[in-house]
Amino acid sequence: MPTRFARPSSSRTGATRRRVMLMLGAAGVGWPGVGGAQGAPRWVIGQSAALSGPLGPLGAEMHHGARIGFDAVNALGGVHGRLIELRVADDAYSAPRTVENVKALMADRQLLALFNCMGTPMIEAILPAVTQAGIPFFAPFSGALSIRPRGARNVFPIRMSYPEEAEALVHHLHTISLRRLGVVYQNNSFGAEILEGVRQALAKRGLPEAVAAPVESSGDGADAAAQAVVSAGRLEAVLIASAGKPAINTVHALRARSRGLSLYGLSVLSSSATVKALGEQGVGMAVSQVMPSPDSTTMPVVRAYREAWAASGTPLQPSYLGLEGFINAKVFVEALRRAGPRADWATFNEAVWSVRRFDVGGFEVSFTEPGASASRFIELTMLSRNGRFLR
């Protein structure tokens, strides 16, 4: 199947551009060092993400959040006289398609960086070629340690890692005296790493080993996995180590067998499509978050995000994943501003390492060393009856 690239629309009217600029200003979030002409050359960046398939809703929200972030910059004229062009290729959460997408993207000599590529198995598949080439790989969307190589100075993860999320969840369970934990994990490297993080966190506290069962990325096997953990008996909570359709199927299967069982999940469960699909079955679930609440009324970057999101006219709802894409775009712009008007792979990579304690409208980012997450933000939320995450 040929690779299809979605390009930024050139039909945004001047009135809409002025509206976005006014809204960003009103929200108190500026874009320092940006400016240029509409007809100027472009900074080209590439993204491979699941826009279809079992995790398509997650990829769509994250991509749209990034796109409106870059649109806001382009509405002000771009960076160093150039507009930013985000090219995206749908990989449908397939590692072979990701490899082909990235090959096609990197064949363009104009490509400045790879941005926000999605999924642990997908990123693992492209990482050797990416690190060898030295192309900037900015904000890969995965919390896996496997995509955080300690020696790679061109890979820049922002979100906290899955083991750090698992540690926070197990710490919470320990403080409320829950000891017997089940884990239903996605049957790939993404789910396996979360499971291992849970096991280490439990062992550190001297708690019993978790009862674990896999579910396929297609969502198949959820009934069998739910039956396996519930039949183990005396479980006090189950952690859902999956996303998208596998997570949705698992929650429904668990609720059908044990309505009152406490359920926990990681930040990848936070897409608005997942919340809608869970419906009443998701009420009361505890979910760790690595981004601020998209419902915040006090954080400047969230206000800017919501206003830009509304101006975009998308039918998608504001979400944690959309906000993550928006914040990632904001940080990318700061690094590009620092890299200067003649930025290339090498100068952009070095510019990112100069970003320390950068305040993204109330959200702080620091790139300190290869392999480390640039953000230290994490909090626990609960899904309410109106589909909101309460802190």
N, C-alpha and C positions, 0 to 999 in steps of 0.2 A: 504494500500500500504506500503510495507516495506521501511524503511528508507535506503537510499543509501548514502554512504559517499565517497567523492572524496579525495584521499590522494595525497600528494606531489609525483611527479614523481622522481624515483631514477635513471633515465636514462640520466640526465644532464652530459655531458662530462666534463672532466677536463679542456679542452680548453675553453668551454663555461663559466665554473666557473672563470677561470683566466680572461676572457674577462669582466665579470661582475665586478670583483674586480678592474680591471684597470679603467673601466668606472666610478665606484663610486669614486675612488681616483681622477680621472681627474675632476670630478664634484665638488670636494671639500667637499664631505659629507662622513665623516668617521662613523664607527659603533664602538664606544669605548667599551672596555671590552668584546669583542666577541672573540671566538677562541675555537677550539676543533677538535675532530677527526670525520671523516665521519661515523664510525661505533659506535659512542657514543650513550648512551640513549637519549631519546627525551623529550622535553617539549611539551605536548599535549594540544592544545587549540581547542575549538569547535565553530562553526558558523552555525546558521540557517538563510538562506536568500532566497529571491525569485530569483531563477535561471531560472524559467519558469513562464508562466502566464503573466498577463497584465503588471506587473512591472519587468519581468524577465531581460530585457536589463539593467536596473539600477543595479540590484543585481549582474549581471555578471561582469559589469565594476568595481564595487566597490570591489568585491571578487578578481578579477584578480589583481587589484592594490595592495591589501594586500598580495596576494600570491607572487608576484614578489618582494615585500619588504622583506618578510621572506626568499625567495630564495636567495636574496642578502646576508642576514646575514648567511644563511647556507653555502653559497659559501665561506665565511670566516671562517667557522668552528662552527658556532652556538654561543650560550651564555653559559658561564661557563661549557664548555665541552659538551654541549648537543645541538643537532639540534632542530629546532622548526617545529612541525608537525601541520599544520592547517587542521582540518577535517571540511568539510562543508556538510550540509544536505539541500536539496532544499525543501522549504515549499510552493512555488508557491503563495506567499502572502496570505496564509491561516492560521488563528490563531490556529485552531485545529491541523494542521500539525506541526506548530511551537512547540506547547506543546509536541507533540510526539517526535519531533526531539530532543528537549532539554532534555527530559526524557532519551532518548537513549544516548545522549552525556554524561550526568551527571552520568549515570550508570557505566561509566569507571572510576575507582578509580585513574587513572593516570591524569585525566583532571585537568589542572591547572586553566583554565579560560574560560569564554565565551567571544567571541570576535566579535564585529561588526555585531551582529544580527540586522535584518532589519525590519522596518515598525512599526508605532505606535500601531495599534491593536495587532500585533504579540507580541511586547515587553510588552504591557500591560497584555497580557494573561499569560506570563511567569514570570512577575516581582514579584508577591507575593512569589512564590516558590524560586526564585533566591535570593531575599533579606533575606528570612528566612534561607536558607542554608548558606548564607555568601560567596558563590563562587564569585570571582572577575568577574564583568560584565563590560567589557572594550569597550569603544567607541560604545555604542548602536547607530544604525543609525536611528535617529529620532530627530526632533527638538521640540517634544512635552514636555510640562511641566509635563505631567502625568508620563513620564518615568524618571523624575528627582526628586525622593523622597528626601525631605530635611533631613530625618533621616538615610538614607542608606549610610554607609561608604564603600560599596562594589560595587557601581554603579558609573561609570566614563564617563560621556558624554564629548565629545570634541567639536563638532560643536555647533555653536550658535543656540538658540531656534527659533521655528517658530514665536512666538510673537515678538521676537527681529527683525526677518526678516520683519515681517509685519509692525512693527513700522518704520523701515528704509524706506520701500516703501511708506507708508502713509506720512512720513516726506517729502520725495521727491515730491510726488504729491502736497502736501500743498505748498512747495516752488515754484512750477511752476503754482500755482493758479488753479489746478484742484480740483473741489469740489464734483462732482456727480460720485460716484463709484459703480460699480457692482462687485459682487463676485460669481464665479461659483466654488463650493467647492465639494470635494470628499465626498460622503455620508458615512463617518465613523468618528472615533474619530480624525484621522489625519486632515481631512478637517474641521471638526467642530472647532478644536483648532485654526487653522489659521483664520477662520471666526471670532472667538471671539477676536483674537488679532487685527484684522482689525477694528472691532467694537470699541474696547477700544481706539485704536489709533485715530480713527475719533472723538470719543466723547471727548477725551482729547483736541482736537483742535477746538471743537465746529462745526464740519462739519456734514452735513446730514448723516443719517444712510445709509449704503450700501444696494442696492437691491441684494438679494442673491437667488441662485437657486442651487440645488444639482445635481451631476452626479454620477452614480454608479461606483464602482471600476472596473467593467468589461468594462467600457466605454459606457454602455447603458445610455440613457437619455441625451446625450450631446445636441442633437438637441432641445429638449424641454427646457433644461436649457438656451441655447443660446437665444431661442425665448423669454423666460421669462424675461431675463435681458434687451435685446434689445427693447422689446415692452414697457418697463417701460419708455422709452423716456428720452432724454436730458442727457444721460450718457456721461461722458467725458473719462472714462477709465474702463476697466474690469480687475480684478485681478483673475488669474487662481490658485486656491488653490487645486491643484491636481498634479499627476505625471503620467508618462507612458502613457498608452493607453487612460485613461480618459482625460488627458490634451491634447493629440494630437487630439482626437475627438472634444473636446470643442473648440480648436483654429480654426479648420477647419469649425466648425459650426458657430462660431462668424464671421469669415472672409466672409462666404457666405452671411451673413445678413447685415454686416456693415464693409465694407472693410477698412475704414479709422479709425476705433475705436482703441484707444491706448490700448495695452495689456501689462499686467505685470504678472510676475511669480516669484516663489521662487526657491531656489537653486536646488531643486529636479527635475527641468525641464532641468538640464544641461547635461544629458547623451548624448553621441554622437548619440545613436540610436534614441532618442527623437528629436534631432535637425535634423537628416536626414529625419525622418518621417514628420516633420513639413514642410520641404522644403521652398518654397517661402512664404507660409502662416506665417512662423515664423519671417520673416525679420522685423526688427524694434521693436520686443518685448524687453521690459526691464526686466531683471532678476537679482535678488539679489544673491550674491555669498558669501559663507562662507569659501571658500578655495581660495588660489591664482590661477591665471590663469595657466592652463597647457601649455600655449604657451609662458610663460615667458622665456626669455633668460638670465636673470640676477639672478634669485633666485636659489641657489645651489640645494635645494631639488627637484625643478622642473627639473633641468638638469639631476639629478640622476634618477628621475622617468622616464623621456622620454628615457634615454639610456637603462635602465633596461627593459622598456616596449618594445623597439625595439628588444632587445636581446631575449625576450621571444617568438618572432615569432607569436604572437597572431594576428588574423585578426581584432580584435577590435581596434578602434581608441583611442589615448590618450584623456582623458576627465577629467573634474572636479571630477567626482565620482571615477574614477580610481586613481587620485592623492590623494583623501581623504583616500581611502583604504591604499595607500602607506604610507602616513603620519601617519595614525593610527598604522600601523605596526612598524614604526620607533619609535613612542612614547612608544608602548608596549615593545619594545626591551630595551629601556632606563630604564623603570620600572623594568623589569626582571633582568637587570644588577645590579640595586640597591638592589633587593631582595636577591641576593646572590645565591650560588650554591645549597643551601638546601631549596629553595623557596617552600612555600606551600600557601594555600589560605590566611592565616592570614598575613604572612610576605610579600606576594605580595601586598595585600591591603594597608598595611602600607607604603610600598615602593612607591606606586603611590602618596601618599600624600606628599612625599618629593620632587616630581617633580615640581619645581617652576621656572618660567621664563626660561624654557628649550628651547633653540634655535634649531629648526628642520630645519637647512639649510635655515634660513630666515623667518621661521614661528614659532611664540612663543606660548608655551603652559604652563599653570599654573593650577594645581589642588589646589583649595583654600578651598572649603567647599562642603559638600554634596548638590547636587541639582544644583550647578553652572556649567556652561559650562567652559571647560578648555581653550577654544580659545575665543578671542574677535574680530576676523577678520570678517569683512563684507564690501562688496562694491557693487556698482550697475554697471551692464554691459548691453550692447545692442547687440542683435543678428544681424549679418551682412549678406549680400548676399552670402558670401562664407562659411557660416556656422560657423563663428568664433564669439566669444563673445568679443566685444570691450569695453574697460574701458573708 
